[in-house]
């Protein structure tokens, strides 16, 4: 344990700013941590000797040159301790301060976030100098431009990754539009987000699709299937016919759930404004009904109320009636997730804010790369669906009429345990602990 001692008679007057004190404290702590890291490394290998009995791993002073490291607390200068490592198979590398590191990983993460949140490339140097001090370097407009190119390369590699062995129980699909500054047509981003058998949400696909056409969606889904994605149990999306036609072609066994948020907007659009408040309350009674039978009764009430004078509103609601109520066949704990495509729409609000700030991405590729980076950043903070242990049960075919599991009829386990899929094993675990 390190102890700080002071001598009041010799203590100089503290004149540094709070930021300078923070930087000095960070420098001292990092220096101490580096010394401890080297000491532990050398001590762990002190038994290694050459033919003459000399230690193979020993301290070798400090680096001849100071290195400037940029941290959240600002820029600091530090000399790293060195190790004379004479082994042929392995050499010492600091995990705290790897070679050539000039910025902390958290700061590297912050740079794209600042850009994606709306900070223009020309403002980076001034903004980060104010945060990190005058020694902040390497944050020019050219640096950000290089980052954009890196994001495009990362996106191309990601969209070709294998999905073999990955299972998705639920998927949300939606098309999100935003401007492209140097092109006339808006970018239609086709987005698919899925739920794994353990309840985690994950971005599956992000593609450029021309006006959400059937062929664009079919091309995306066929590519997912080719790369190994098996059919999800349930897909949630709006009333766009392109997606559903493509889904029935590529994954005909997948069940369909229409997005209630889009449906409410479409139905209310067919009614005069003076009636929309009451109609919205009635529609929400359907949406949040405790079971399918109650929902059907509420649909009948709505039809009686508005059918005579506003038949188009009733037709808009009832034409997708069965697919609006599919969620009743799944765990009640999951209904809040299955009624809408909100996981996609809420995330893309950030993309739209960024493109509005910059009057649109410069190209379709840049727009896709920006959306990709934002989605993956958001994914890190997504929570699992409610009652995640029930997702695996849905995957293996357990029925949940009106949200409650039916009496379970379990078949004998296979003779070979290793033939079971991950979802089956997860379901068995859920049954043991929760059923």
HULINUR-V307149 format. One record per residue. RES is the residue in one small letter. D_LAST is the distance of its C-alpha to the last C-alpha in whole Angstrom. Layout:
((RES/D_LAST) (RES/D_LAST))
//
This chain:
((x/49) (x/52) (x/54) (x/56) (x/59) (x/62) (x/66) (x/67) (x/70) (x/70) (x/67) (x/68) (x/67) (x/64) (x/65) (x/62) (x/60) (x/56) (x/55) (x/58) (x/56) (x/53) (x/54) (x/56) (x/53) (x/51) (x/54) (x/54) (x/51) (x/50) (x/53) (x/52) (x/49) (x/51) (x/53) (x/50) (x/48) (x/52) (x/52) (x/49) (x/50) (x/53) (x/52) (x/49) (x/52) (x/55) (x/55) (x/56) (x/60) (x/62) (x/65) (x/67) (x/64) (x/64) (x/60) (x/59) (x/57) (x/59) (x/59) (x/61) (x/62) (x/61) (x/61) (x/64) (x/63) (x/61) (x/58) (x/57) (x/53) (x/52) (x/49) (x/48) (x/50) (x/53) (x/55) (x/56) (x/58) (x/57) (x/59) (x/56) (x/57) (x/58) (x/57) (x/59) (x/57) (x/59) (x/56) (x/56) (x/53) (x/51) (x/53) (x/51) (x/50) (x/49) (x/45) (x/46) (x/49) (x/49) (x/52) (x/53) (x/51) (x/52) (x/50) (x/46) (x/43) (x/42) (x/45) (x/45) (x/42) (x/44) (x/47) (x/45) (x/43) (x/46) (x/48) (x/45) (x/45) (x/48) (x/51) (x/53) (x/55) (x/58) (x/57) (x/55) (x/57) (x/58) (x/55) (x/54) (x/57) (x/57) (x/53) (x/54) (x/58) (x/61) (x/60) (x/57) (x/58) (x/56) (x/55) (x/57) (x/57) (x/57) (x/54) (x/52) (x/54) (x/53) (x/49) (x/49) (x/50) (x/48) (x/45) (x/46) (x/46) (x/43) (x/41) (x/43) (x/41) (x/38) (x/38) (x/39) (x/36) (x/34) (x/31) (x/30) (x/27) (x/25) (x/23) (x/22) (x/20) (x/22) (x/25) (x/28) (x/31) (x/34) (x/38) (x/40) (x/43) (x/46) (x/49) (x/51) (x/54) (x/57) (x/55) (x/56) (x/52) (x/49) (x/47) (x/44) (x/41) (x/38) (x/35) (x/31) (x/28) (x/25) (x/21) (x/20) (x/17) (x/16) (x/17) (x/21) (x/24) (x/27) (x/30) (x/30) (x/34) (x/37) (x/40) (x/43) (x/43) (x/46) (x/45) (x/42) (x/43) (x/41) (x/43) (x/42) (x/38) (x/39) (x/40) (x/38) (x/35) (x/37) (x/37) (x/34) (x/33) (x/36) (x/35) (x/31) (x/29) (x/27) (x/26) (x/24) (x/21) (x/23) (x/26) (x/27) (x/31) (x/34) (x/36) (x/38) (x/39) (x/40) (x/36) (x/34) (x/37) (x/37) (x/33) (x/34) (x/36) (x/34) (x/30) (x/31) (x/27) (x/26) (x/25) (x/27) (x/27) (x/30) (x/30) (x/31) (x/33) (x/35) (x/35) (x/36) (x/39) (x/40) (x/40) (x/42) (x/44) (x/45) (x/46) (x/49) (x/48) (x/49) (x/46) (x/43) (x/42) (x/41) (x/40) (x/38) (x/36) (x/35) (x/34) (x/31) (x/30) (x/30) (x/28) (x/26) (x/25) (x/22) (x/22) (x/24) (x/26) (x/27) (x/28) (x/30) (x/32) (x/32) (x/34) (x/36) (x/37) (x/38) (x/40) (x/42) (x/43) (x/44) (x/45) (x/48) (x/50) (x/47) (x/46) (x/45) (x/43) (x/41) (x/41) (x/40) (x/37) (x/36) (x/37) (x/34) (x/32) (x/29) (x/29) (x/28) (x/26) (x/23) (x/21) (x/20) (x/18) (x/16) (x/13) (x/15) (x/15) (x/17) (x/19) (x/22) (x/22) (x/22) (x/25) (x/28) (x/29) (x/30) (x/29) (x/32) (x/34) (x/34) (x/34) (x/37) (x/39) (x/40) (x/41) (x/43) (x/45) (x/46) (x/48) (x/49) (x/51) (x/52) (x/53) (x/51) (x/50) (x/53) (x/52) (x/49) (x/48) (x/48) (x/46) (x/43) (x/44) (x/43) (x/40) (x/39) (x/39) (x/38) (x/35) (x/34) (x/35) (x/33) (x/30) (x/30) (x/29) (x/26) (x/23) (x/20) (x/18) (x/16) (x/12) (x/13) (x/10) (x/10) (x/13) (x/13) (x/10) (x/14) (x/16) (x/15) (x/15) (x/12) (x/14) (x/13) (x/16) (x/17) (x/14) (x/12) (x/9) (x/11) (x/10) (x/9) (x/12) (x/12) (x/16) (x/17) (x/17) (x/21) (x/24) (x/24) (x/21) (x/23) (x/24) (x/20) (x/20) (x/19) (x/16) (x/15) (x/15) (x/13) (x/10) (x/10) (x/10) (x/7) (x/5) (x/6) (x/6) (x/4) (x/0))
//
